[in-house]
Amino acid sequence: MTDLAVDRPAPRPSALRHVAYVLRSNPLTLIAFLLLALLLVAALFGPAIAPYDPYASDAPAALQPPSWSHWFGTDNLGRDVFSRVLVASRLDLAISVSAVALSFVMGSVLGAAAGYWGGWTDRLTSRMLDTIMAFPLFVLAMGIVSALGNTVENVVYATAIINVPFYARLVRAEVNIRREAGFALAARLSGNADWRVLALHIFPNALPPMMVQVSLNLGWAILNAAGLSFIGLGVRPPTAEWGIMVAEGANYIVSGEWWMAVFPGAALMLAVFTFNLLGDGLRDMVDPRLRT
Amino acid sequence: MALLDIRDLAVSFRTRRGTVEAVRGVSLSVARGETLAIVGESGSGKSVTSYALMRILDAGGTIKAGELTYGGVDLRRAGEREMADIRGREISMIFQNPRAALNPIRKVGRQIEDVLLRHGRATRLNARARAIEAMEAVRIREAGRRYHAYPFELSGGMCQRVVIALALACDPKLLIADEPTTGLDVTTQKAVMDLVAELIAERGLSAILITHDLGLAAAYSDRVAVMRRGELVEEGAAAEIFARPQHPYTQKLVAATPRQGVGVRELLPPEARTPAPPPRIGSRPLLEVVNLTKTFETGDGPVQAVKRVSFEIRQSESVGLVGESGCGKSTTSAMIMRLLDPTSGAILFDGQDLAETPARRFARDPRRAQLQLVFQDATDSLNPRWSARASIADPLARLGRLDRRARRACVEELAELVGLPGELLDRFPHQLSGGQKARVGIARAIALEPKLLILDEPTAALDVSIQAVVLNLLVDLKARLGMSYLFVSHDLQVVRLLCDRIVVMRGGEVVEQGPAEQVMGAPASDYTRSLLEAAPRPPSGEAGSRGLPPRAVPL
């Protein structure tokens, strides 16, 4: 019984303590989570804390540079840019989060099936995904939105579809290497049906790399949605949305009113930066092996 | 003067739980032409000691104190450039897993060339000839052709030879072999170790053999150092230390090593021994395997992995299925376990042919509960995201008829049965030790009270002292639950401890079967005899009762 005698009774660390550890061990992760908190506050409480009505035009106050009363200046209709940037975060985050969630689910199902059963399921799924990947993805998204109709929901669907292959391929590889792992066989011996082995035993082990993909993808999805509205697809003016605001502001850069495009652009950049930084931290949090 | 002198070495690692002292005040020396074996169980610091003197410690590891002197050079303070010259040219290393030590996408001959060129032992013009010479030196036949092979095209033993060729390519003076034969079959192990011993003698090398296997250390070294938890507990001449171990830990290790003429209870320390349960073998066959055949279709045509294998297991009987890797024993057990469909033949379990139900649908078959498996690698067999409790409860939830509360009680009962403390149930696999994981695996397998338990080398990954405990646990469980065992292994000494009958397989066929004493004592086939002889002779526990183990090659 030597193996038991030497063991000290270690207290079981809670999930919260694990999160605290991950945050403490990597300052970059901490910064990323603070930025995320900032974005979430803006998204949830944006309309409440905005100093001006983002849609109220005020012609005499048009095109004012940043000042104490208008931190980010005003646009050509006299609307407060700061309020609009703040309020736009809700729409932009909603589009990207729902698009990523959709592609996460679709990609997981397709990839897991392809990786687990292989054969024809795999060949069919993989070729389908290859077909999507063969298009320039942004052009494909443009095509989908113009074919389905110019609405916010369709921007979400288009963004989801072009992201599915990334998830599916990742899950397929992760599931494939674990298909014959001892614990998968053990699960079958315990009387688990195939779908149960796949969904409850194998798939959760693919989560850590998926989390990295999710966070990178969130940034990418925001850019994609903003890009689509920049060229006039999806969200339409006067809605406050970062892509449209950059598009509107672009016309005024030449005449010196830089604040209209720069601040929404900076917000966009900050969001993408946050999500990219988030990846490693999220992975460490969902990996039980890092808990001691 | 000693070639290598280690004095008061201390190595520590920074981890999340704080600093771990991996090696504490170890002093060792190796003379010219001497082979020192460092023996210890996992976590004893034996590998860390050698990594420290090569200065290849993992991140977070530092040499805290001590002196490392090699031929007058201070290894602890040598610059990185100086160390790069010493590694390979003066001191070289053979690693545990030969496949991991070789670059998988580079031809093996090229890899030897790389080392030769790096240390200026060859020029571009003669590198190839030199590499082939080095391969011939480690007795690789047709070296010219094998030069072009990739590691995956070679067998494990052949890969280890390439690694040895790499290690010896630059004529080092000190060779460190870190568990050089773990994972190899006994006959391959013997061939590789004989080769290493021969090369050491031929070139007058000094060597450090790091191993957990006492028999191996006894057979292939001059002096043995025993380590435990980072400390040196005993050191002495190889023959002496096994014949008359002084330290209680060494005595326990020697006693726990399975060897001829020792029962399973005698592996345990005397105070832990309980009377062995009497054998109660039933008369009715529980499992009859009749002409079982499995043919795999591959790119190069069909391969017969198992050819017309027949044997039977009676109730409460233990049968050992023995053979080297590739002999078809795993395929046979997978078919009996209903993970694979046989090409032909019958698997009669309680008189019913299991082969009639396809493996795919067997997961939901009521007979699934009666056939269970204990896996070779407990770590791999436990889901890293599931706690021990969830893993043990899984078969109960799927195939049992218990409600949630009864299941919880049942899991706790099972944990007690296999000797797993209840507070460990909520831990994840990586928070458990090897022995504890083995217990979780066993608890899961017996949760449904199966009639037949297949044990697939359940102790291969465990230290000898834990192996002794787990083997005894299996004996007790069998007596309590009346199960039959099919023990799949390549280690005849371990199989003998547990089994009433032994079936020996080679090349997919049964070459011999019979009662354990008969197969072990008077083997009928040459193959069984060669298996028995290849195992390094474990040292005798009783002082001088059987004489001293002879060295394989006199130095």
Interface residues (C-beta under 8 A of the other chain):
Chain A: M1 T2 D3 L4 D7 P9 A10 R12 Y21 A181 G182 F183 L185 A186 A187 R188 L189 S190 G191 N192 A193 D194 R196 H201 P204 N205 P288 R289 R291 T292
Chain B: T15 R16 R17 A272 M337 L339 R360 A363 R364 R368 A369 L371 Q372 L373 F375 Q376 D377 T379 D380 S381 L382 N383 P384 R385 W386 S391 D394 P395 R398 L399 G419 L420 P421 E423 L424 D426 R427 F428 H430 Q431 S433 G434 G435 Q436 G441 R444 A445 S465 I466 V469
